[in-house]
Amino acid sequence: MDTLAELKKITQNCTVMCVEDDDSVLSLLHEALSGLFKHVITAKNGQDGIDKFHKNKIDLLITDNIMPVMNGIDMIKEIKKTEPKLPIILITAHTDTDILMEAINIGVTQFIAKPFTINILFNAIETAIQRIIVEKQKMLYQETELLKYKESYNILQQKLALKKQHNIIKNDLYYKKLLIYNDTKASEWLINIRYEPHDILSGDFYSIRKIAKDKIIIYLSDAMGKGLNAFISNAVITSFLNFSIDKALKKNDFDKERFFNDFFYFSKQYLSEDEALCAVLLFIDFEKNSLEIANFSMPPILIETEKRELLKISSNNPPIMRFAERFKKDIYNIESLEKMLICSDGIYNEKYCDYIENDFINAAFKNQFFKRFTERTITPDDDITFIFIKKIQYIPKWTKTYSIKSRLEDVQSIVTEIEVFLMEMGMDAVFIAECITAVSEMTMNAYEHGSLNITYQQKNRLIKEGKYEEYLLDLEKQIDKKIAITIELFENYNSLFICFKITDEGHGFDTSIIKETMQDINLLHYRGIKIVKGIVDEIYYNNSGNEVILLKECSER
């Protein structure tokens, strides 16, 4: 808002309650807010605040924490039972890091550090009452045509905002497995992300960056508050983080200590006085089996070892704020790491926190875990973001292999042969149909774009001209490349999975180019991958991009 008058238009019919045991501060708050709110109610401790809350319709709560009779945190817990969406501003001292972390966990989204100015107070109020602003805006736009225009405008803004956010986010392991050579052993890892923004402007950002062949950085952040302010702050900080990595990799002088420090000091300088950023930054060195973590009030990181032991690594820092002076980074040995879960509070919420550890322990892959989450959480009310790291290791119950020439006729016949084989193995009819759809799409993809090296632009042009099949048949006569298909059945975490590996002898492709087209369902590029993604539990490529692996949970009949 540009002026105090604009803020008053929103608050003039609202009631604010100020809870503070210091008479001078309480008097200051009352005087400052009387011209802004219709009613200013004051209380001198938490119990007094609860009593007056139940007697009045409160739109905004501003409270200190350290008070006699009942402190602010305990009062907020009681009030949240009745009014869980009430905007709350907590006044606290710079050193109250434990209080800040507890306040975040119970839903406080705005903080004011003592001593504060009236401008800082008004800025915090403006951010905290965005829910009230939304309701007021709805009342202002009642005419049908204006509502239609607003809906169209919001859809456009959502598309532009999401596109911008996806451009800022970077994932060097998009649809790829990570192959690690450690001494004489090799291990394969999946580092998967589930990202579902709840609002037009999401407060969650992430990045997954490959620093070296055996070193990665994972970043996940959740800006406190919602709307444009939180989005911009997180977007700028994430952009800086990725720029720093790109610059260091280009110069071949990446230094993790410098990187952690640059991230922290840039973030705290960029944030305004009433902002806070929750974030977790990890540096994983698979060669040294080392995990370094700086967690700024994000949910605990869950780790399962090869012995199926659960480790819970809690936050080791308060949220990043402008007045923060330093941060802590802890180091852990991950030699026995089996899988890891890093998530925002959209997953680690009060409805699901009692189940998350058990569901994580019993989930073999990302989709299994997410399925359990959705079964227990019907309507998530926040951004859903989690990163699921999993070591790929299993002993197959059986293996079936095929090898065909890169001929259209052979591609079509092998799909039929695989379908017959799955029927002979006693698979369910619906399950077989889904598998065959996925295998058909990806085998055709290997034939067209791998073996024959046809671009998607060529394909679209030839289809429009009605010459595509003729072109395929002519081109396949000029090449002598094969396609291999391997099928395996294995058990993992008490679930059966079928694995299809489809390998061609082409040059492969960079999976990162799929990213843009996956965001727009109207684009025809990579249509097969879009279809398969909705059928299987996991889909990923090797580093060269000429082998695709499909995993799907199944049951034997």
C-alpha positions as CSV (number, residue, x, y, z in Angstrom):
1,M,0.0,0.0,0.0
2,D,1.2,3.4,-0.9
3,T,-0.2,5.4,2.0
4,L,-1.5,5.0,5.5
5,A,-4.9,6.2,4.3
6,E,-5.1,3.1,2.0
7,L,-4.3,0.8,5.0
8,K,-7.0,2.6,7.0
9,K,-9.6,1.8,4.4
10,I,-9.1,-1.9,5.2
11,T,-8.8,-1.6,9.0
12,Q,-11.3,1.2,9.8
13,N,-14.0,-1.4,10.5
14,C,-11.8,-3.9,12.2
15,T,-10.9,-4.6,15.8
16,V,-7.4,-5.1,17.1
17,M,-6.4,-6.5,20.5
18,C,-3.1,-5.5,22.1
19,V,-1.7,-7.7,24.9
20,E,1.3,-6.2,26.8
21,D,2.2,-5.9,30.5
22,D,4.3,-2.8,30.0
23,D,2.0,0.2,30.5
24,S,4.1,2.5,28.4
25,V,4.2,0.1,25.4
26,L,0.5,-0.6,25.8
27,S,-0.3,3.1,25.8
28,L,1.9,3.6,22.7
29,L,0.1,0.8,20.9
30,H,-3.3,2.2,21.8
31,E,-2.4,5.7,20.7
32,A,-0.9,4.5,17.4
33,L,-3.7,2.2,16.5
34,S,-6.8,4.2,17.6
35,G,-6.8,6.2,14.4
36,L,-6.4,3.1,12.3
37,F,-8.8,0.6,13.7
38,K,-12.5,0.9,14.7
39,H,-11.8,-0.6,18.1
40,V,-8.6,-1.1,20.0
41,I,-8.9,-3.5,22.9
42,T,-6.1,-3.8,25.5
43,A,-5.1,-6.6,27.9
44,K,-2.2,-6.8,30.4
45,N,-1.5,-10.6,30.3
46,G,-2.4,-13.7,28.4
47,Q,-5.3,-14.7,30.6
48,D,-6.8,-11.2,30.3
49,G,-6.3,-11.5,26.6
50,I,-8.2,-14.8,26.4
51,D,-11.1,-13.4,28.4
52,K,-11.4,-10.3,26.2
53,F,-11.0,-12.4,23.0
54,H,-14.0,-14.5,23.9
55,K,-16.1,-11.3,24.6
56,N,-15.2,-9.5,21.3
57,K,-14.8,-10.2,17.6
58,I,-11.1,-9.7,17.1
59,D,-9.6,-9.3,13.6
60,L,-6.0,-8.9,14.6
61,L,-3.9,-9.8,17.7
62,I,-0.7,-8.0,18.6
63,T,1.0,-9.5,21.7
64,D,4.1,-9.5,23.8
65,N,5.3,-12.9,25.0
66,I,6.9,-12.5,28.5
67,M,4.0,-11.5,30.7
68,P,2.7,-12.4,34.2
69,V,-0.1,-14.9,34.8
70,M,0.0,-16.3,31.2
71,N,2.6,-15.6,28.5
72,G,1.8,-14.8,24.9
73,I,2.7,-18.2,23.4
74,D,0.3,-20.0,25.7
75,M,-2.4,-17.4,25.0
76,I,-2.0,-17.8,21.3
77,K,-2.3,-21.6,21.6
78,E,-5.6,-21.2,23.3
79,I,-6.9,-18.6,20.9
80,K,-5.9,-20.7,17.9
81,K,-8.2,-23.5,19.0
82,T,-11.1,-21.1,18.4
83,E,-9.8,-19.0,15.6
84,P,-7.0,-20.8,13.8
85,K,-6.7,-18.2,10.9
86,L,-6.5,-15.2,13.2
87,P,-3.6,-12.9,12.1
88,I,-1.1,-12.5,14.9
89,I,1.9,-10.2,15.4
90,L,4.3,-11.3,18.1
91,I,6.5,-8.7,19.8
92,T,9.7,-10.2,21.0
93,A,13.4,-9.5,21.9
94,H,16.2,-10.2,19.4
95,T,17.6,-13.1,21.4
96,D,14.4,-15.0,21.8
97,T,15.2,-17.6,19.2
98,D,13.5,-20.5,21.0
99,I,10.3,-18.4,21.3
100,L,10.5,-17.5,17.6
101,M,10.7,-21.2,16.6
102,E,7.8,-22.2,18.9
103,A,5.7,-19.3,17.6
104,I,6.2,-20.4,14.0
105,N,5.1,-23.9,14.8
106,I,1.8,-22.6,16.2
107,G,1.0,-20.3,13.3
108,V,2.5,-16.9,14.0
109,T,3.6,-15.3,10.8
110,Q,4.7,-11.8,11.8
111,F,7.2,-10.6,14.3
112,I,8.3,-7.2,15.7
113,A,11.6,-6.9,17.4
114,K,11.9,-4.6,20.4
115,P,12.5,-1.7,20.2
116,F,10.3,-0.9,17.2
117,T,9.1,2.1,15.3
118,I,5.5,3.0,14.3
119,N,6.5,2.4,10.6
120,I,7.7,-1.1,11.4
121,L,4.4,-1.7,13.3
122,F,2.3,-0.5,10.4
123,N,4.3,-2.6,7.9
124,A,3.7,-5.7,10.0
125,I,0.0,-4.9,10.3
126,E,-0.3,-4.5,6.5
127,T,1.3,-8.0,5.9
128,A,-0.6,-9.7,8.7
129,I,-4.1,-8.6,7.6
130,Q,-3.9,-9.8,4.0
131,R,-6.7,-12.2,4.8
132,I,-8.9,-9.2,5.7
133,I,-7.8,-7.4,2.6
134,V,-8.9,-10.4,0.4
135,E,-12.4,-10.4,2.0
136,K,-12.7,-6.6,1.5
137,Q,-11.7,-6.9,-2.1
138,K,-14.3,-9.5,-2.7
139,M,-17.0,-7.1,-1.4
140,L,-15.7,-4.4,-3.8
141,Y,-16.1,-6.6,-6.9
142,Q,-19.7,-7.7,-7.0
143,E,-20.7,-6.9,-10.5
144,T,-20.7,-10.0,-12.8
145,E,-18.6,-8.6,-15.6
146,L,-16.0,-7.3,-13.2
147,L,-15.8,-10.7,-11.5
148,K,-15.3,-12.3,-14.9
149,Y,-12.5,-9.9,-15.8
150,K,-10.9,-10.5,-12.4
151,E,-11.1,-14.3,-12.8
152,S,-9.5,-14.1,-16.3
153,Y,-6.8,-11.7,-15.0
154,N,-6.0,-14.0,-12.0
155,I,-5.7,-17.0,-14.3
156,L,-3.2,-15.1,-16.5
157,Q,-1.3,-13.8,-13.5
158,Q,-1.1,-17.4,-12.1
159,K,0.3,-18.7,-15.3
160,L,2.9,-15.9,-15.5
161,A,3.8,-16.2,-11.8
162,L,4.2,-20.0,-12.0
163,K,6.3,-19.7,-15.2
164,K,8.5,-17.2,-13.5
165,Q,8.9,-19.4,-10.4
166,H,9.7,-22.4,-12.5
167,N,12.3,-20.4,-14.3
168,I,13.9,-19.4,-11.0
169,I,13.9,-22.9,-9.6
170,K,16.7,-25.1,-10.8
171,N,16.9,-28.9,-10.7
172,D,20.1,-30.4,-12.2
173,L,18.7,-33.9,-11.6
174,Y,15.4,-33.4,-13.3
175,Y,14.2,-36.9,-14.4
176,K,17.7,-38.3,-13.8
177,K,19.3,-40.8,-11.5
178,L,22.5,-39.9,-9.7
179,L,25.3,-42.5,-10.2
180,I,27.9,-42.5,-7.5
181,Y,31.2,-44.4,-7.6
182,N,32.6,-44.8,-4.1
183,D,35.9,-46.9,-3.9
184,T,35.0,-50.1,-5.7
185,K,31.2,-49.8,-5.2
186,A,28.7,-48.0,-7.3
187,S,25.3,-46.8,-6.1
188,E,22.3,-45.2,-7.8
189,W,20.1,-42.5,-6.2
190,L,16.8,-40.9,-7.0
191,I,16.4,-37.3,-5.8
192,N,12.7,-36.5,-6.5
193,I,10.6,-33.4,-5.8
194,R,6.9,-33.1,-5.3
195,Y,5.9,-29.5,-5.7
196,E,2.3,-28.3,-5.6
197,P,1.7,-24.5,-5.0
198,H,-1.4,-23.7,-3.1
199,D,-1.7,-20.0,-4.0
200,I,-1.1,-18.0,-7.2
201,L,2.1,-16.7,-5.7
202,S,3.7,-19.6,-3.8
203,G,5.9,-19.0,-0.8
204,D,7.8,-22.3,-1.4
205,F,11.0,-22.4,-3.5
206,Y,13.6,-25.1,-4.0
207,S,16.7,-25.9,-5.9
208,I,18.6,-29.2,-6.5
209,R,22.1,-28.5,-7.8
210,K,24.8,-30.9,-8.9
211,I,28.1,-29.4,-7.8
212,A,30.3,-32.3,-8.9
213,K,29.7,-35.9,-9.9
214,D,29.3,-36.9,-6.2
215,K,28.3,-33.7,-4.6
216,I,24.9,-31.9,-4.5
217,I,23.2,-29.0,-2.9
218,I,19.6,-29.0,-1.9
219,Y,17.7,-25.9,-0.9
220,L,14.1,-25.6,0.3
221,S,12.5,-22.5,1.6
222,D,9.2,-21.2,2.9
223,A,8.7,-17.5,3.2
224,M,6.6,-16.6,6.2
225,G,3.4,-14.9,5.1
226,K,1.7,-15.1,1.8
227,G,1.2,-13.1,-1.3
228,L,3.4,-10.9,-3.4
229,N,5.8,-9.9,-0.6
230,A,6.7,-13.4,0.4
231,F,6.9,-14.5,-3.3
232,I,9.3,-11.7,-4.2
233,S,11.6,-12.2,-1.3
234,N,11.9,-15.9,-1.8
235,A,12.3,-15.4,-5.6
236,V,15.2,-13.0,-5.2
237,I,17.0,-15.1,-2.6
238,T,16.6,-18.3,-4.6
239,S,17.8,-16.5,-7.7
240,F,20.9,-15.3,-5.8
241,L,21.6,-18.8,-4.6
242,N,21.5,-20.3,-8.1
243,F,23.5,-17.4,-9.6
244,S,26.2,-18.0,-6.9
245,I,26.4,-21.7,-7.8
246,D,26.4,-21.1,-11.6
247,K,29.1,-18.5,-11.2
248,A,31.3,-20.7,-9.0
249,L,30.9,-23.7,-11.3
250,K,31.8,-21.7,-14.3
251,K,35.0,-20.5,-12.6
252,N,35.6,-24.0,-11.1
253,D,36.1,-22.4,-7.7
254,F,33.0,-23.5,-5.7
255,D,33.6,-23.3,-1.9
256,K,30.9,-24.6,0.3
257,E,31.8,-22.5,3.4
258,R,31.7,-19.3,1.3
259,F,28.5,-20.4,-0.3
260,F,26.7,-21.0,3.1
261,N,27.9,-17.6,4.4
262,D,27.0,-15.7,1.2
263,F,23.5,-17.2,1.3
264,F,22.9,-16.3,4.9
265,Y,24.2,-12.7,4.8
266,F,22.6,-11.9,1.5
267,S,19.2,-13.3,2.8
268,K,19.3,-11.3,6.1
269,Q,20.3,-8.1,4.3
270,Y,17.6,-8.4,1.7
271,L,14.7,-9.2,4.1
272,S,12.8,-6.2,5.5
273,E,12.6,-5.6,9.2
274,D,9.2,-7.4,9.5
275,E,10.1,-10.4,7.3
276,A,11.4,-13.8,8.2
277,L,12.5,-16.7,6.0
278,C,12.4,-20.4,6.9
279,A,14.8,-22.4,4.8
280,V,17.0,-25.5,4.9
281,L,20.3,-25.7,3.0
282,L,22.1,-29.1,2.6
283,F,25.4,-30.0,1.1
284,I,25.7,-33.8,0.5
285,D,29.1,-35.3,-0.3
286,F,28.5,-38.9,-1.3
287,E,32.2,-39.7,-1.7
288,K,32.9,-38.7,1.9
289,N,29.5,-39.8,3.1
290,S,29.0,-36.4,4.6
291,L,25.8,-34.3,5.1
292,E,26.1,-30.6,6.2
293,I,22.9,-28.9,7.2
294,A,21.9,-25.4,8.1
295,N,18.2,-25.5,9.0
296,F,16.4,-22.2,9.7
297,S,13.2,-23.3,11.4
298,M,12.1,-25.7,8.7
299,P,10.5,-29.0,9.7
300,P,12.9,-31.8,10.9
301,I,14.7,-33.8,8.2
302,L,13.9,-37.5,8.3
303,I,16.6,-40.1,7.5
304,E,16.3,-43.9,7.3
305,T,19.4,-46.0,7.6
306,E,20.1,-49.3,5.9
307,K,19.0,-51.0,9.2
308,R,15.7,-49.2,9.0
309,E,16.5,-47.0,11.9
310,L,14.9,-43.5,11.8
311,L,16.9,-40.4,12.5
312,K,15.2,-37.1,13.0
313,I,17.4,-34.0,12.5
314,S,15.7,-30.9,13.9
315,S,16.2,-27.3,13.0
316,N,19.5,-25.8,14.3
317,N,18.7,-22.2,13.6
318,P,15.9,-19.7,14.1
319,P,14.3,-18.2,10.9
320,I,16.5,-15.8,9.0
321,M,15.6,-12.2,10.0
322,R,17.4,-8.9,9.4
323,F,18.7,-8.7,12.9
324,A,20.2,-12.3,12.9
325,E,23.9,-12.3,13.6
326,R,25.2,-15.8,12.9
327,F,24.1,-19.3,12.0
328,K,25.0,-22.8,12.8
329,K,25.8,-25.7,10.4
330,D,26.0,-29.3,11.6
331,I,27.7,-32.3,9.9
332,Y,26.4,-35.9,9.9
333,N,27.8,-39.2,8.6
334,I,25.5,-40.8,6.0
335,E,27.4,-43.9,5.2
336,S,24.4,-46.0,6.0
337,L,21.8,-43.7,4.4
338,E,18.9,-45.5,2.7
339,K,16.5,-42.6,2.1
340,M,15.8,-39.0,3.3
341,L,12.8,-36.7,3.4
342,I,13.1,-32.9,3.3
343,C,9.8,-31.0,3.4
344,S,8.1,-27.7,4.1
345,D,5.4,-27.2,6.7
346,G,2.7,-27.9,4.1
347,I,3.6,-31.6,4.6
348,Y,4.7,-31.4,8.2
349,N,1.4,-29.9,9.4
350,E,-0.6,-30.5,12.6
351,K,-3.0,-32.8,10.7
352,Y,-0.3,-35.1,9.4
353,C,2.7,-34.8,11.8
354,D,1.5,-37.8,13.9
355,Y,1.7,-40.0,10.8
356,I,4.7,-38.6,8.8
357,E,7.4,-40.7,10.4
358,N,5.6,-44.0,10.0
359,D,4.5,-43.2,6.4
360,F,8.1,-42.2,5.5
361,I,9.5,-45.4,7.0
362,N,7.1,-47.6,5.0
363,A,7.3,-45.8,1.7
364,A,9.6,-47.2,-0.9
365,F,9.4,-44.2,-3.3
366,K,8.1,-40.6,-3.5
367,N,4.7,-41.5,-4.9
368,Q,4.0,-44.1,-2.2
369,F,4.7,-41.5,0.5
370,F,2.6,-38.8,-1.2
371,K,-0.3,-41.2,-1.7
372,R,-0.4,-41.9,2.1
373,F,-0.2,-38.1,2.7
374,T,-3.2,-37.4,0.4
375,E,-5.2,-40.2,2.0
376,R,-4.8,-38.6,5.4
377,T,-5.0,-34.9,4.3
378,I,-8.1,-34.3,2.2
379,T,-7.7,-30.6,1.5
380,P,-4.2,-29.2,2.1
381,D,-4.3,-25.5,3.0
382,D,-0.7,-24.7,2.2
383,D,2.0,-25.2,-0.5
384,I,3.0,-28.9,-0.7
385,T,6.7,-29.3,-1.2
386,F,9.0,-32.2,-0.3
387,I,12.2,-33.8,-1.6
388,F,12.5,-37.6,-1.4
389,I,16.0,-39.0,-1.6
390,K,16.2,-42.8,-2.2
391,K,19.0,-45.3,-2.8
392,I,18.1,-47.7,-5.6
393,Q,19.0,-51.2,-4.7
394,Y,17.1,-54.4,-5.0
395,I,17.5,-58.1,-5.9
396,P,15.0,-59.0,-8.7
397,K,12.7,-62.0,-8.3
398,W,13.0,-62.5,-12.0
399,T,14.3,-60.8,-15.1
400,K,13.2,-60.8,-18.7
401,T,15.1,-59.2,-21.5
402,Y,14.3,-58.3,-25.2
403,S,16.4,-56.8,-28.0
404,I,14.9,-55.5,-31.2
405,K,16.1,-53.7,-34.3
406,S,15.0,-50.1,-34.7
407,R,12.1,-50.9,-37.0
408,L,8.5,-49.7,-36.6
409,E,7.2,-53.2,-37.2
410,D,9.5,-54.6,-34.4
411,V,8.4,-51.9,-32.0
412,Q,4.8,-52.7,-32.5
413,S,5.3,-56.5,-32.2
414,I,7.5,-56.3,-29.1
415,V,4.8,-54.4,-27.2
416,T,2.3,-57.2,-28.0
417,E,4.9,-59.8,-26.9
418,I,5.4,-58.0,-23.6
419,E,1.7,-57.8,-23.0
420,V,1.4,-61.6,-23.5
421,F,4.3,-62.2,-21.1
422,L,2.7,-60.1,-18.3
423,M,-0.6,-62.0,-18.8
424,E,1.3,-65.3,-18.4
425,M,2.9,-63.9,-15.2
426,G,-0.6,-63.5,-13.7
427,M,-0.7,-59.7,-13.7
428,D,-4.1,-57.9,-13.2
429,A,-5.7,-56.8,-16.5
430,V,-6.0,-53.1,-15.6
431,F,-2.4,-53.1,-14.4
432,I,-1.2,-54.7,-17.7
433,A,-3.1,-52.1,-19.7
434,E,-1.4,-49.3,-17.9
435,C,2.1,-50.9,-18.2
436,I,1.6,-51.5,-21.9
437,T,0.6,-47.9,-22.4
438,A,3.7,-46.7,-20.7
439,V,6.1,-49.2,-22.4
440,S,4.6,-48.5,-25.8
441,E,5.0,-44.7,-25.4
442,M,8.6,-45.0,-24.2
443,T,9.7,-47.6,-26.7
444,M,8.3,-45.5,-29.5
445,N,10.1,-42.5,-28.0
446,A,13.4,-44.5,-28.1
447,Y,12.7,-45.5,-31.7
448,E,11.8,-42.1,-33.0
449,H,14.0,-39.7,-31.0
450,G,16.8,-42.1,-29.9
451,S,17.5,-44.4,-32.8
452,L,16.3,-42.2,-35.6
453,N,17.2,-38.9,-34.0
454,I,14.1,-37.2,-35.1
455,T,13.5,-33.8,-33.4
456,Y,10.0,-32.9,-32.0
457,Q,9.9,-30.0,-34.5
458,Q,10.5,-32.4,-37.4
459,K,7.8,-34.8,-36.1
460,N,5.2,-32.1,-35.7
461,R,5.9,-30.7,-39.2
462,L,5.7,-34.2,-40.9
463,I,2.5,-35.1,-39.1
464,K,0.9,-31.9,-40.3
465,E,2.0,-32.8,-43.8
466,G,0.8,-36.4,-43.5
467,K,4.2,-37.8,-44.3
468,Y,5.4,-38.9,-40.9
469,E,5.0,-42.7,-41.2
470,E,6.5,-42.7,-44.7
471,Y,9.5,-40.7,-43.4
472,L,10.0,-43.2,-40.5
473,L,10.0,-46.2,-42.8
474,D,12.5,-44.6,-45.2
475,L,14.8,-43.4,-42.4
476,E,15.0,-46.7,-40.5
477,K,16.5,-48.4,-43.5
478,Q,19.6,-46.1,-43.1
479,I,20.4,-47.0,-39.5
480,D,21.5,-50.2,-37.7
481,K,20.7,-49.5,-34.1
482,K,19.0,-51.7,-31.5
483,I,16.6,-51.1,-28.6
484,A,16.9,-53.2,-25.5
485,I,14.0,-53.8,-23.0
486,T,14.6,-55.4,-19.6
487,I,11.7,-56.2,-17.2
488,E,12.3,-57.0,-13.6
489,L,10.1,-57.8,-10.6
490,F,11.4,-56.9,-7.2
491,E,10.2,-56.4,-3.6
492,N,10.9,-53.2,-1.7
493,Y,9.4,-52.1,1.7
494,N,6.9,-55.0,1.6
495,S,5.6,-53.8,-1.8
496,L,6.1,-55.4,-5.2
497,F,7.3,-53.3,-8.1
498,I,7.8,-54.0,-11.8
499,C,10.7,-52.2,-13.5
500,F,11.0,-51.6,-17.2
501,K,14.4,-50.4,-18.6
502,I,14.3,-49.2,-22.2
503,T,17.7,-48.4,-23.8
504,D,18.5,-47.1,-27.2
505,E,21.8,-46.5,-29.0
506,G,21.1,-42.9,-29.8
507,H,22.8,-39.8,-28.5
508,G,20.4,-39.3,-25.7
509,F,18.9,-36.0,-24.6
510,D,19.0,-33.5,-21.8
511,T,16.0,-34.1,-19.5
512,S,16.0,-30.5,-18.4
513,I,14.4,-29.4,-21.7
514,I,11.2,-31.4,-20.6
515,K,10.7,-28.9,-17.8
516,E,9.0,-26.1,-19.7
517,T,6.6,-28.4,-21.7
518,M,5.6,-30.3,-18.5
519,Q,4.2,-27.1,-17.1
520,D,1.8,-26.6,-20.1
521,I,-0.6,-29.5,-20.8
522,N,-1.5,-27.9,-24.1
523,L,2.0,-28.4,-25.7
524,L,2.4,-31.6,-27.7
525,H,6.2,-31.9,-27.0
526,Y,7.0,-34.9,-24.8
527,R,3.4,-36.0,-24.9
528,G,4.5,-39.6,-24.2
529,I,6.4,-38.6,-21.0
530,K,3.4,-36.6,-19.8
531,I,1.2,-39.7,-20.3
532,V,3.7,-42.1,-18.7
533,K,4.3,-39.8,-15.7
534,G,0.6,-40.2,-14.8
535,I,0.8,-44.0,-15.0
536,V,3.9,-45.1,-13.3
537,D,5.3,-44.4,-9.8
538,E,8.8,-43.3,-11.0
539,I,10.3,-42.4,-14.3
540,Y,13.9,-41.4,-14.7
541,Y,16.8,-41.5,-17.1
542,N,20.5,-42.3,-17.0
543,N,23.0,-39.4,-17.3
544,S,23.3,-39.7,-21.1
545,G,19.5,-39.7,-21.6
546,N,19.4,-42.9,-23.7
547,E,18.0,-45.2,-21.1
548,V,14.7,-44.7,-19.3
549,I,13.6,-46.6,-16.2
550,L,9.9,-47.0,-15.3
551,L,8.8,-48.3,-11.9
552,K,5.3,-49.2,-11.0
553,E,3.9,-50.8,-7.9
554,C,2.0,-54.0,-8.6
555,S,0.5,-57.1,-7.1
556,E,0.7,-60.7,-8.3
557,R,-2.5,-62.5,-8.9
